[in-house]
Each structure stands twice: as C-alpha cells, then as structure tokens.
Amino acid sequence: MNTETVKFIRPVKTSDTPQRWSVPDVEALFKLPFADLMFRAQQVHREHFDPNAVQLSTLLSIKTGGCSEDCGYCPQSAFHNAGVENRKMLDVSEVVKAAKAAQQSGADRFCMGAAWREPSAEDMLSVVEMVKAVRGLGMETCATLGMLNDEQTEQLRTAGLDYYNHNLDTSPEFYGDIISTRDYQDRLDTLERVRRAGMHVCSGGIVGMGENLTQRAGLVAQLANMNPYPESVPINNLVKVEGTPLAQTEDLDPLDFVRTIAVARITMPTARVRLSAGRQQMSDAIQALCFLAGANSIFYGEQLLTTGNPEAERDRALLDKLGMYPFAEKH
C-alpha cells in the first residue's frame, strides 16, 4: 500500500459516537511505512503526554493457579499442565507488604490479580480490604478478578478501586480459537458494569497468539470504539509457557509488536498504553521503539502473575539510558 492511499485515514465520525475506527482503517494504519507510522504515533503522543515520562505499575498475584477458564495462553488454567502451583489467596498483610515494597521502588500503581472465573462473596470481602489498605498507602489501585456482577463492582467502587482490568485478549473473530469457557460478550458486559460503577477501565489484549493482521486490527478497533475507550490499555506479547496450547506458536516479529503499540496510541490518544507481558524477551532497542511509538506505562518488578519480567534495576538503567523518568517523580 503506498503512502498516498493511507496518509489521509481518519476515524469515521457519527452523531452518536465522536470517534469510530473501522477494522479496515485500523489495518491500514498497521500497513503504513514504519517511519510514517512512528512519526504519526509520536505526534499524537506528544499532544497528550510528556513523551519522556513513564508510569511504573507493579502486579501481584493475590491468588494463583487452579483457574476454571481454559485460556490457551494461561499457565494458571486448571485445563493445562504448566507446572504452576495452586496457592490460596494471600493475607491482607502480605499484600500491603508487597505494595509498600513496590512503592519504595518507585511504582505508583499497584495491581492485584486473582486466578478464578469470578470472585465469590467471601473472596470479595478480602479483596475489598486489600484495596482499602493499598489505597491508604497513597497508591493507585487496580484489580483483575475475572467477571463481576453489579454488586461486586459497587463493592470495589466503595472500597476506592481506581482501575479494573479485564482484557479482551483478542478480536471477536479470533476469540473462540483461544478460549471456550467464556464468551466475548461476557468480557464486554463486565467492562460495562465497571463503567457504570464509575471506575476507570484497564483493558487490552495479547498479540502473537497466531492471529492474522486483520484480527490484530480487530482487537484495536474493538478497544478504540468503546465509548469511552479504556483509560489504560495493556499490550501483551505472548509469553509461551510449556504445557499451554500456545507454547509452540510462531514468534511475532518484534517490529509488528512495535506497530501494535503505535496503532493503539493513534487510535486511543489519551490512554496510557502499557508495555506489558513479554518485555523480558525484548531487547532494549525494541523497548525503546515501543516508547517512541507511544507506550508510557510498564509493569515494574521481577514477576507478573506467574511469568518473568525485567528486574527493576534493569528497567531503571534503560530509562536512564533513554533520558526517561517515572511519571510519579515529575508530578
């Protein structure tokens, strides 16, 4: 596709929705010459953010393994034999200790993740106490607990939860190839409940699961066309774990991952685009390109839920090398 074909791409506007992206328009962004795509993404990024500031978030697994969902990428699924030990929910005191350590290391958002389809009433009582305690430290709070009902979203809102994470994972068309125990609409319904309760939405997806370009564009379009789109958009590069169905999936070209970051930035200009899972396998150069493409949030610390993450010292060294700094240190 030549540049004359794509440089005038604009979101489709309707009277009901201020901005709307069709899948073909998003796919056309992916097909832009790399330098043109990066230039456009950097322009959008600078319109809305300090281009050298990055938010540091830490993610803690508060309940690990034994999940009743069959997500093909997830080592915590009870359907897979990935060697993840099932562990009961952490005590509130353990979560607070971890949050304090994250805060002292420079993180300003603390995310709590639990491996289950949906929380029970008893689970929610513990989570509410965790949210209140972490919020009391002065940190932004985020939780990812699976599907929620209206009562549970209200409990979390009352506790002071800032963000609720519930990823769409992939496009509607590819979703059934990855997960069979939960419908795509189930995910959208939970996000709608979070919105109605007045909390911020954190929602993104995973690339490199074998999807084609149109399906990758479909994920971005689905996110960008939410009204409003998520305030936080984690973009994950598949971490292939032995024992999961996707362990032998062909690697995604690193520059295609950078393109995904750039397209997310262009289509969701004011969102925090988070460079999430898969960073441990990325070179400093690819991460630098992701920041140039508009990523301005990372998970910070040595581990995500069950997979590795670059050590905090390595992250600090990279940010220093790039002349970047944690958002919290400048605000």
C-alpha angles and dihedrals in degrees: 000000000000123000093248088064097054111025093086095052110140132177114261111252126209132176092250100045119037094211131018131173123205118214091244091054092050090047089051089056089054089053096053116116105274096244092049092049093049092047092051093046092049091050091053092045093053091050091063110021146036097262093214099049123092129186116233115214128179123208123206126188104226093180120021134200136348096082115169093218120096100217104166095222099047124100090193094066116114086219092067134062101220098141096253112149116228110239129183122239116293121247117256090246091058091051092049091050091053092046092052091050091050091049092050089052091055105267116139099183123056119198124197119201130189128190106228139100092246135342122261123229089259092049090053093056090058094044092051090055091049092051092049092048096048092044087053089063090062096252128131110252130219131174135190111194105149123249120002135198125215094266092053094049089052090051091053093046091051090049089057101252109172101194135019117203119210113152123210087212096202144347121307089248095055098035096091090058090061106034133025103169097069131038124231088240089059088062093047091048092054091049090050091052090051090052093048090051090056100247126132118258124234109188135148138128151237125267127195095052093122096277120145125236094265090053091048088051088048091059092051092046091050091053096041093050095056110113098255104011117230118288088219124037118187113199110199127194109214113264104208111221123189111245095036122102092243096052093109097043115135114259118259114240105257092229089056087057090051089050089054091055091049094049091048090052094050095047096041103035101174099038123106102244107209123209096216138161118012098041092118089068094047126095120234088251094057091046089050089053089050090055089048088051091057108274108146105165133059138180105249126205139052099288141029116200097311105332130082127265131188113279117259092246091055090050092050090049091051093049090049091050090053095044090245129136141192113277091231092059093059099042 
